[in-house]
Each structure stands twice: as structure tokens, then as C-alpha cells.
Amino acid sequence: MQPSVELLDVFDEQENHIGVFPRSQVHAEGLWHKTAQVWLINEFGELLLQLRSPEKDCFPNRWDISSAGHIPAGMKPLDSAIRELKEELGVSKKANELKFLFKHVQPYIGESHIDREIAFVYLVEVPKSQEFILQETEVSAVRWIHTSKLLEDFYRQKADYVDHENHFKKLLQYLAEH
């Protein structure tokens, strides 16, 4: 049986839909596409970080957003966010439990791919005692970090993180203001 090809909706810089392409082509050519990103926060003001699996083709073994993924062609951002949470962390949430924070647009040009993402960023409150069922092909481990320590830890151990510096700053600014 042939593995399925991950298809993504592709957009121009004004977010006009221009077609559906395989993920491999999207990254090879640097086409604009959408992602859903979910941050989990607990009652102590700590954010959940996930350690990306060593099997990942992009940024293996690096700390990243709690849960994130490409939005499959035809799927809405909120539905994709709910699906990613369940798949990666085993956390089931309803639409009204996810709070939309902002859209984050930041192109990334790396050695292996060009990533032009339009990220829909959500926040979910969970207790620190929340249990997680990790999807091993996606996530190796999780850990909590206080919002006040995120940037400090990122700068101290930059090679251990996916380079989301601007995203982290935007998230922390949003949390401070709200």
C-alpha cells in the first residue's frame, strides 16, 4: 500500500486560495499555507512545550509549541487545532474550549525547506495534573515552563528549540495584556 500524500491548501500573500498541493511541494517551493497551533497553559501560568520526535523531517529533537500542525486541504483552522491536540497529546477539547489568540505570519528559510506559514494560534487552559498520551511519531516528551522563563530558556538553549522567537514574543505580549 502506498503512503498517503498530505495535501495542503495554498494561498497567495493576500490569503487568496490558489490551489491544493502536496506538503513536500509546498515546502520545496516555499508556498504560503496555513497551520493550527495550540498552546496549553495551566493554573500556575506555565506553558506546555513538546519535544519533537527524532523522526520528524523538520526540526527533530527540538522544543516546540504545545501542539501544532499543517491544516489539511479543506479543513478549518479550529477543527485542525482540535484534531492536532487529540492526535499529538491525547487531549480532547471542544471548539468553545479553545480561545483564538491571533494569526502569526513569519516565513522561515532553512537548509531543508522554505516554510511560509499563516499560523492560527489558540490557547487552552488545562490543569497541571493533565495526563498526556503522546503520539510517538510526533512528540517525544513534554514539559511545563513558566511564561516568565520561556524567552530566557529559549535564548540560553536556542539550539534546542524550533526558532519561534517572534512567535514567543507575540504570545507572551498577548498573555501579559490579557
C-alpha positions as CSV (number, residue, x, y, z in Angstrom):
1,M,0.0,0.0,0.0
2,Q,1.3,3.4,-1.0
3,P,1.6,6.1,1.8
4,S,-1.0,8.9,1.6
5,V,0.2,12.3,0.4
6,E,-0.5,15.2,2.8
7,L,-2.4,17.8,0.7
8,L,-2.5,21.5,1.8
9,D,-4.4,24.5,0.6
10,V,-2.0,27.1,-0.8
11,F,-2.5,30.8,-0.8
12,D,-1.0,34.0,-2.1
13,E,0.3,36.7,0.2
14,Q,-3.2,38.2,0.5
15,E,-4.5,34.8,1.6
16,N,-6.4,34.2,-1.6
17,H,-6.7,30.4,-2.2
18,I,-4.7,29.4,-5.3
19,G,-4.8,25.6,-5.2
20,V,-4.1,22.4,-3.4
21,F,-0.5,20.9,-3.4
22,P,1.4,18.1,-1.7
23,R,3.2,19.2,1.5
24,S,6.5,18.3,0.0
25,Q,6.0,20.7,-2.9
26,V,4.7,23.4,-0.6
27,H,7.9,23.3,1.5
28,A,10.2,22.8,-1.5
29,E,8.8,25.8,-3.3
30,G,8.0,28.0,-0.3
31,L,4.3,28.2,-0.9
32,W,2.0,30.0,1.6
33,H,-0.1,27.6,3.6
34,K,-1.9,27.5,7.0
35,T,-1.2,25.9,10.3
36,A,-3.0,25.5,13.6
37,Q,-1.0,26.0,16.7
38,V,-2.3,25.4,20.2
39,W,-0.7,26.5,23.5
40,L,-1.7,24.7,26.7
41,I,-1.4,26.8,29.8
42,N,-2.0,25.6,33.4
43,E,-3.3,27.3,36.6
44,F,0.3,28.3,37.5
45,G,1.0,30.3,34.4
46,E,3.1,27.6,32.8
47,L,3.0,26.7,29.1
48,L,3.4,23.2,27.8
49,L,6.3,22.6,25.4
50,Q,6.6,19.5,23.3
51,L,9.8,17.8,22.2
52,R,9.5,17.0,18.6
53,S,10.2,13.4,17.7
54,P,13.6,12.4,16.2
55,E,11.5,11.0,13.3
56,K,10.3,14.5,12.2
57,D,11.6,15.8,8.9
58,C,11.7,19.4,10.2
59,F,13.3,20.3,13.5
60,P,13.6,16.9,15.1
61,N,14.5,16.7,18.8
62,R,13.7,20.4,19.4
63,W,11.3,22.0,21.8
64,D,8.2,23.5,20.2
65,I,4.7,24.8,20.7
66,S,2.4,22.6,22.7
67,S,0.6,21.2,19.7
68,A,0.8,22.3,16.0
69,G,0.3,21.0,12.6
70,H,-0.4,21.8,9.0
71,I,-4.1,22.4,8.2
72,P,-5.1,19.7,5.7
73,A,-6.8,20.9,2.5
74,G,-10.4,21.8,3.0
75,M,-10.2,21.8,6.8
76,K,-10.9,24.8,9.0
77,P,-8.2,26.1,11.5
78,L,-10.2,25.4,14.6
79,D,-11.1,21.9,13.5
80,S,-7.4,21.2,12.7
81,A,-6.3,22.6,16.1
82,I,-8.8,20.2,17.9
83,R,-7.6,17.3,15.8
84,E,-3.8,18.0,16.4
85,L,-4.4,18.3,20.2
86,K,-6.1,14.8,20.2
87,E,-3.5,13.2,17.9
88,E,-0.3,14.6,19.4
89,L,-1.2,14.9,23.1
90,G,-4.3,12.8,23.6
91,V,-6.2,15.9,24.8
92,S,-9.9,16.1,23.8
93,K,-11.3,19.6,23.7
94,K,-14.5,21.1,22.2
95,A,-14.4,24.2,20.0
96,N,-15.6,26.5,22.8
97,E,-12.7,25.5,25.0
98,L,-10.1,26.8,22.5
99,K,-9.5,30.6,22.6
100,F,-8.3,32.1,19.4
101,L,-5.4,34.5,20.1
102,F,-4.0,35.8,16.8
103,K,-2.7,34.9,13.4
104,H,1.1,34.8,13.1
105,V,2.8,35.1,9.7
106,Q,6.5,34.5,9.6
107,P,8.4,32.9,6.7
108,Y,11.3,30.6,7.5
109,I,14.0,29.8,5.0
110,G,16.1,26.8,6.2
111,E,18.5,24.3,4.7
112,S,15.9,21.6,4.1
113,H,12.8,23.6,3.3
114,I,11.1,27.0,2.9
115,D,8.2,27.4,5.3
116,R,5.7,30.2,4.6
117,E,3.1,29.7,7.2
118,I,0.0,31.6,8.2
119,A,-0.5,30.3,11.7
120,F,-3.8,30.4,13.6
121,V,-2.8,30.4,17.3
122,Y,-5.1,29.1,20.1
123,L,-4.9,28.8,23.8
124,V,-6.4,26.1,26.0
125,E,-6.4,26.0,29.8
126,V,-5.7,22.6,31.4
127,P,-4.7,21.6,34.9
128,K,-1.1,20.9,35.6
129,S,-2.2,17.4,36.5
130,Q,-3.4,16.8,32.9
131,E,-2.3,13.5,31.6
132,F,-1.0,13.2,28.1
133,I,-0.9,10.4,25.6
134,L,2.0,11.2,23.3
135,Q,1.9,10.3,19.6
136,E,5.5,8.9,19.5
137,T,6.0,9.7,15.8
138,E,5.3,13.3,16.5
139,V,6.2,14.0,20.2
140,S,9.0,12.5,22.3
141,A,8.3,14.4,25.6
142,V,6.5,17.3,27.1
143,R,7.4,19.8,29.9
144,W,5.9,22.8,31.6
145,I,7.8,26.1,31.6
146,H,6.6,29.3,33.3
147,T,5.7,32.1,30.9
148,S,8.3,34.3,32.7
149,K,11.1,31.8,31.8
150,L,10.2,30.9,28.2
151,L,12.3,33.5,26.4
152,E,15.2,33.2,28.9
153,D,15.3,29.4,28.3
154,F,15.0,29.9,24.6
155,Y,17.9,32.3,24.4
156,R,20.1,30.2,26.7
157,Q,19.4,26.9,24.7
158,K,18.5,28.2,21.3
159,A,19.8,25.1,19.5
160,D,17.3,23.0,21.5
161,Y,14.3,25.0,20.3
162,V,12.4,25.5,17.0
163,D,13.2,29.1,16.1
164,H,9.9,30.7,17.1
165,E,11.4,33.8,18.7
166,N,8.9,36.3,17.2
167,H,6.1,33.9,17.9
168,F,7.1,33.5,21.5
169,K,7.3,37.3,22.0
170,K,3.9,37.8,20.4
171,L,2.4,35.1,22.6
172,L,3.9,36.5,25.8
173,Q,2.9,40.0,24.9
174,Y,-0.7,38.8,24.3
175,L,-0.8,37.0,27.6
176,A,0.6,40.0,29.5
177,E,-2.0,42.3,28.0
178,H,-4.9,39.9,28.6
